[in-house]
Amino acid sequence: MAINLNLPELDIRDKRLGAIISYKGSAQDIYEKSLDRSIKPQERSFSQCGACSSSCAFGIVSNIIGSVVINHAPIGCASDFATAQNNIRRGSALRGIDVGNFKAISTNLEEKDTIYGGSGKLREAVLLAKERFNPKVIFVTASCASGIIGEDLESLTDNLSKETGINVVPVYCEGFKSKVWTTGFDASGHAILRKIVKKSDKKTNYINIINFQGAHVFDDLLGKLDLKPRYLFPFSTIEEIENISDAVATANICETLASYVAAALESEFDVPEVRAPVPTGIKWTDEWLREIGRMTNKEERVEEVIKEEHEKIKPKLDYLRTKLKGKKIYIMAGDAIVQSYVSVADSLGLEVIGAVAFHHDQAYDNDYQELNTVGNMLKHIGDVENYCVTNKQPYQFTNILKEFKPDFVLVRHPGIAVVINKLGIPAFHLADPNMIIGYDGVIALGEKVYEAIRTQKYVQTLAKHFESPYTDWWSKQDSFTFAKGGKQLG
């Protein structure tokens, strides 16, 4: 896809990448159909919950040190503030840093503002942010309300930048535009790249790592190659972000999160993306390191590191494989990262009986086959015959898990883990996705799975006292009954 940083906003994932939020079949089938983007968006007649691209964009920019976020929205959208604060506290603890509270202001758009406009409230909020925090950058995140009334954020923020002497950056992340919340990641990345990042002629020994608020797990792995990770964008300073184009390469912990930013850094700033699967699981980590070695002329040292790491984890890995032998696991996570979890489960010898992706991109912005996570899973691990896509609908998960009866569920989002535990199935919420990175990540996840399987009494007791909110009728239905074309049973 052509990148154009001169435009204020980019196409949504639904259009740009053919993203979908509903599918039932196999990994092999979805891979083959995605090659020519032949899977059409599937409507559903009932949704229990949803997510918003505005919250994803807000979650990224609110974690940047030296910035303030103006949420140009009704006060209800400020519910994202609590989530952002929790993420900062948890993430800063993982990083071993103290960044204090996040800084954000709501313009509190009301009904009258949808008629007369909200530019006055936006100006007031920006001036308040300057007086109270004096930040280096002020991000202005759009909302459904500001988008529907046609607020000219580009002109407003340009004028406010001149008035205040602060870089005021608009982020076009109106929730109603896309059914895929991860569009918000792209919107925040586009805003950062076009308004903050500078071009650099020099190259350093930094590898950009696009991730969430996770721990510094790449330090040791890249340090053995005399390379330094630069974690983006949570807890980055404005100065660090300005200079990310001096990196020798860009890598990530999730291609969904990184797709647009990595492609733009490659095409517009001459920073190549690492063309290898994310370093999760032994096979994928080997391949990732070898590609890093090729890009930095460190092939011999990489082979030494791979050998050392394999030998280091072998005793624990053998022990865990013995304890987990025959255990069946079901995996639920966002697109791209769900395949990473399958890779780690495969390294542990677990039987993956099914997987749910919370959405599916039929293409990536850098359309290299080496970055196709479903393709990499098929190549290195094999097919997952029971492969679904659903945007975090609990009513579907309950029926899916009752059908497959796994020994354990690995899940990315906490609310879903609670639903699963009430069914009497041990579930581990991977709050820090960085935990499973590299060879040590295989051991870390294996120990968590083993611990959860050994301590099932709690969830079994919980299930005995849990009264399901779903009727007997629903328990007999196919989990995709409410998807277009689905049929009711009984």
Secondary structure as the mmCIF struct_conf table of DSSP 4:
data_model
#
loop_
_struct_conf.conf_type_id
_struct_conf.id
_struct_conf.beg_label_comp_id
_struct_conf.beg_label_asym_id
_struct_conf.beg_label_seq_id
_struct_conf.end_label_comp_id
_struct_conf.end_label_asym_id
_struct_conf.end_label_seq_id
TURN_TY1_P TURN_TY1_P1 LEU A 5 ASN A 6
BEND BEND1 LEU A 7 GLU A 9
HELX_RH_AL_P HELX_RH_AL_P1 ARG A 13 ARG A 16
TURN_TY1_P TURN_TY1_P2 LEU A 17 LEU A 17
STRN STRN1 ILE A 20 ILE A 20
BEND BEND2 ILE A 21 ILE A 21
STRN STRN2 SER A 22 GLY A 25
HELX_RH_AL_P HELX_RH_AL_P2 ALA A 27 SER A 34
TURN_TY1_P TURN_TY1_P3 LEU A 35 ARG A 37
HELX_LH_PP_P HELX_LH_PP_P1 ILE A 39 PRO A 41
STRN STRN3 ARG A 44 ARG A 44
BEND BEND3 SER A 45 SER A 45
BEND BEND4 GLN A 48 GLN A 48
HELX_RH_AL_P HELX_RH_AL_P3 SER A 53 VAL A 61
TURN_TY1_P TURN_TY1_P4 SER A 62 ASN A 63
BEND BEND5 ILE A 64 ILE A 64
STRN STRN4 ILE A 65 ILE A 65
TURN_TY1_P TURN_TY1_P5 GLY A 66 GLY A 66
STRN STRN5 SER A 67 ASN A 71
BEND BEND6 ALA A 73 ALA A 73
HELX_RH_3T_P HELX_RH_3T_P1 ILE A 75 SER A 79
HELX_RH_AL_P HELX_RH_AL_P4 ASP A 80 ARG A 95
TURN_TY1_P TURN_TY1_P6 GLY A 96 GLY A 96
BEND BEND7 ASN A 101 ASN A 101
STRN STRN6 ALA A 104 SER A 106
TURN_TY1_P TURN_TY1_P7 GLU A 111 LYS A 112
HELX_RH_AL_P HELX_RH_AL_P5 ASP A 113 TYR A 116
BEND BEND8 GLY A 118 GLY A 118
HELX_RH_AL_P HELX_RH_AL_P6 SER A 119 PHE A 133
BEND BEND9 LYS A 136 LYS A 136
STRN STRN7 VAL A 137 THR A 141
HELX_RH_AL_P HELX_RH_AL_P7 CYS A 144 ILE A 148
TURN_TY1_P TURN_TY1_P8 ILE A 149 GLY A 150
HELX_RH_AL_P HELX_RH_AL_P8 LEU A 153 THR A 164
BEND BEND10 GLY A 165 ILE A 166
STRN STRN8 ASN A 167 VAL A 171
HELX_RH_3T_P HELX_RH_3T_P2 GLY A 175 LYS A 177
BEND BEND11 LYS A 179 LYS A 179
TURN_TY1_P TURN_TY1_P9 TRP A 181 THR A 182
HELX_RH_AL_P HELX_RH_AL_P9 THR A 183 LYS A 195
TURN_TY1_P TURN_TY1_P10 ILE A 196 ILE A 196
BEND BEND12 ASP A 201 ASP A 201
BEND BEND13 ASN A 205 ASN A 205
STRN STRN9 TYR A 206 ILE A 210
BEND BEND14 PHE A 212 GLN A 213
TURN_TY1_P TURN_TY1_P11 VAL A 217 VAL A 217
HELX_RH_AL_P HELX_RH_AL_P10 PHE A 218 GLY A 223
TURN_TY1_P TURN_TY1_P12 LYS A 224 ASP A 226
STRN STRN10 LYS A 228 LEU A 232
BEND BEND15 PHE A 233 PHE A 233
TURN_TY1_P TURN_TY1_P13 PRO A 234 PHE A 235
STRN STRN11 THR A 237 THR A 237
HELX_RH_AL_P HELX_RH_AL_P11 ILE A 238 GLU A 242
TURN_TY1_P TURN_TY1_P14 ASN A 243 ASN A 243
HELX_RH_3T_P HELX_RH_3T_P3 ILE A 244 ASP A 246
BEND BEND16 VAL A 248 VAL A 248
STRN STRN12 ALA A 249 ASN A 252
BEND BEND17 ILE A 253 ILE A 253
HELX_RH_AL_P HELX_RH_AL_P12 GLU A 255 PHE A 269
HELX_LH_PP_P HELX_LH_PP_P2 PRO A 272 PRO A 272
STRN STRN13 GLU A 273 GLU A 273
HELX_LH_PP_P HELX_LH_PP_P3 VAL A 274 VAL A 274
BEND BEND18 ALA A 276 ALA A 276
BEND BEND19 PRO A 279 PRO A 279
STRN STRN14 THR A 280 THR A 280
BEND BEND20 GLY A 281 GLY A 281
HELX_RH_AL_P HELX_RH_AL_P13 ILE A 282 THR A 296
TURN_TY1_P TURN_TY1_P15 ASN A 297 ASN A 297
HELX_RH_AL_P HELX_RH_AL_P14 GLU A 299 LEU A 324
TURN_TY1_P TURN_TY1_P16 LYS A 325 GLY A 326
STRN STRN15 LYS A 328 ALA A 333
BEND BEND21 GLY A 334 GLY A 334
TURN_TY1_P TURN_TY1_P17 ASP A 335 ALA A 336
HELX_RH_AL_P HELX_RH_AL_P15 ILE A 337 SER A 347
TURN_TY1_P TURN_TY1_P18 LEU A 348 GLY A 349
STRN STRN16 GLU A 351 ALA A 357
BEND BEND22 PHE A 358 PHE A 358
STRN STRN17 HIS A 360 HIS A 360
BEND BEND23 GLN A 362 ALA A 363
BEND BEND24 ASP A 365 ASN A 366
HELX_RH_3T_P HELX_RH_3T_P4 GLN A 369 LEU A 371
HELX_RH_AL_P HELX_RH_AL_P16 THR A 373 HIS A 380
TURN_TY1_P TURN_TY1_P19 ILE A 381 ILE A 381
BEND BEND25 GLU A 385 ASN A 386
STRN STRN18 TYR A 387 THR A 390
BEND BEND26 ASN A 391 LYS A 392
HELX_RH_AL_P HELX_RH_AL_P17 PRO A 394 PHE A 404
BEND BEND27 ASP A 407 ASP A 407
STRN STRN19 PHE A 408 VAL A 411
BEND BEND28 ARG A 412 HIS A 413
HELX_RH_AL_P HELX_RH_AL_P18 PRO A 414 ASN A 421
TURN_TY1_P TURN_TY1_P20 LYS A 422 GLY A 424
STRN STRN20 ALA A 427 HIS A 429
BEND BEND29 ALA A 431 ALA A 431
HELX_RH_3T_P HELX_RH_3T_P5 PRO A 433 ILE A 436
STRN STRN21 ILE A 437 ILE A 437
HELX_RH_AL_P HELX_RH_AL_P19 GLY A 438 ARG A 454
TURN_TY1_P TURN_TY1_P21 THR A 455 THR A 455
HELX_RH_AL_P HELX_RH_AL_P20 LYS A 457 LYS A 464
TURN_TY1_P TURN_TY1_P22 HIS A 465 HIS A 465
BEND BEND30 PRO A 469 TYR A 470
HELX_RH_AL_P HELX_RH_AL_P21 ASP A 472 SER A 475
TURN_TY1_P TURN_TY1_P23 LYS A 476 LYS A 476
BEND BEND31 GLN A 477 GLN A 477
TURN_TY1_P TURN_TY1_P24 SER A 479 PHE A 482
STRN STRN22 ALA A 483 ALA A 483
TURN_TY1_P TURN_TY1_P25 LYS A 484 GLY A 485
#
